[in-house]
Amino acid sequence: MVNSKTGKAATPPLKVLLVDEEPGRAAILERALLDAGYVLVSRLSSADRLVEHVAVSQPDIVIVDIDSPDRDCLENMAVLSRSNPKPVIMFSDEDNEETIASAIKAGVSAYVADGMNPDRVRPIVQVAVARFREFQALKNELQKTRDQLADRKLIDKAKGLLMKHRNFNEDEAYHAMRKLAMERNQRLVDTARNVIEVFEMLGGGGL
Amino acid sequence: MQQEIRIGVIALTDSAPFVVAQKTGFFEAENLTVELVKQASWATLRDKLAYGEIDAAHMLSPMAIALQLGLGGSPKKDVLAPLVLNRSGNAITVSKALAALISGLVEGETLGSALRAAKSRGERVMVFGTVFPFSMHTLQLRRWLRLNDVDPDQDVRFEVVPPIRMVGSLQAGLIDAFCVGEPYNSLAVNEGLGTIVATSNGLWPKAPEKVLGCTRAWAQENPEAMTGLTNALRRACLWLEGGMENRSKAAAWLSTSDHVNLPGSVLEMALLATIKGGTDPFIQFDGAELTEDQRPMFESLVVETHALTSSRPLDAIQFASGLKPFGF
C-alpha cells in the first residue's frame, strides 16, 4: 500500500487503536486517519477491557483521550513489559517536546509499541491533536450559541414582565433595561436576571 | 499580591490536605489563589505537571522518582517533592479463596510454592490489584509477596484498578487480592468478600504515601508560591491531626461532588476509623520537613521503584538522581 502522504511503498501501514468516549470526535479522527492511509484496528468508546484488547489486537499505536480514567491500566502494560509480548510505552518523543506538550494541551495521549520509530508515530499524534482541537473549537462554538440562546430567552422574559407590569411597549422595555445595565455596569442578561428576580419576589413572575 | 496556582489532585481521601487548606483559608493566608483540578488518572496528573498544565500536584511518592528518572515511559523531568502529606494508610486484602489457600498451607509449604505448583498444573495465575504501577501500593504488595516466598515478577500478575472499583473487581473475581487505602479494605471485609492480611505500616513503617510534587523549574520560577504552598499544606496536615472534630469536618468537605463525591459516612470511615484493633486513626497526615534520619527510607524507595522496570541494578548516578526530589 502506498502512503499518499509520503509516497513510500515499503513499510506496511500502522495499526491504530482509538479510545475515546466522544463518538463524534472519534469518528472525525477515524476518517482523518483512514484518509492518511493508516489502518485503524478499532475504535473503543469505553476503555472497558482495554488491556485485553491491546494484548489481542496488538496495535502499533494507541490514541487515548487524556481524561480517560483507564489510562492508568495502560501505564501498567508499559511497566510490565517483561510479561507482555508486545509492550506499549507512552509516546514521549524527547526530540520533539513540542509535539507532546501540544498533545497534552489538546487532550491527546498516545502509547506506542516498544521500538517504534518516533518519526512514524509523530504524524499520527499530530493528526490526532489537530482533530481534537478542531472538535474542541466546534464544541466551544456550540456552547456559545446555546448560551446566547439562553441569554436571549431571559432578556425576552424580562422584557415581557416589564411590558405587562409597567405598561411599557417592547421598545421601551428594552431601552429601560439597557439603561439600567449601563448604569450598573452589567451585562444586559444579568440585568434581565435581576428584573426577573424582582418580579418573582413581588409575586408577579408567573406570566 | 495574590498568586494564582493550579494544583492537580486525585479524588481520594488523602487529598484532604489540599481541600482543608482551601476551605480553612490556609492558602489564602499565604497569598495564594488555588484552583484544585481533579484529574481522571495518575498518568494524566503526571503528564499535566510535566508539561506545565498544572503547577503542583497530589502525587504518589514513587511517581516523583519515576518522573525524575524517566522510568517506564514516564516523561523525564527534574521534580521536587518537599513534603510527605501522609504516611502509610494502605492495607492488603485477599479474596476468601486466597485466604483459605493461605490458611490451608501445610508444613514446608509457602504461598510461593503453592502458586508455582498451581502454575505448573496449568492453573490461572493470580491477579493482584494496585492503583498505579509507580505507587506505594505496588511496592507494598511486592514486599508482602516476597515475605511469602512469591516472586512478584514471575508467580503473579499485577493489574491496575481504580480504588473505587477494587471491591467490585474482587467480588467479580477479576482480581484475587488488592492493596488500597481505606475505606476499601474495611468495605471488602464488612461485605464478607475479603480478609485483610497486612497493613502498610506493618510492611513498611511510616511509608511516605503521597507527596506534594512540582517541577524544579516551576519551584525556581516561583519561590514565594512554593514556600506558601508548603506552609499552607503543612498547616492543613497539622489541622487534620488536630482531633476527631477536624477529621469529621474534612470528611464533610471531601464528600461533596466537586471532591471525592462519596457519602460522608464512607469518608468518615476512611478518615476516622481505626483498622484491625488499632487505637489511632488509620490514616496519618504528616507535612513535616524531611530530615536526614529519613534518608535510608527514601533510599529503599528509590531502589524498589527502579526495580519495577528493570532487573539490572541501579547505577550510582541514577541512585543519587532518584533521591534529589526529596532533597537528599
Interface residues (C-beta under 8 A of the other chain):
Chain A: V51 I66 D67 S68 P69 D70 R71 D72 C73 L74 E75 N76 A78 V79 L80 S81 R82 S83 I89 M90 S92 E94 I100 A101 I104 K105 S109 Y111
Chain B: A40 S41 W42 A43 T44 D47 K48 Y51 G52 E53 G70 L71 G72 G73 S74 P75 K76 T130 V131 F132 P133 F134 D153 R157 F158 E159 V160 V161 P162 L308 T309
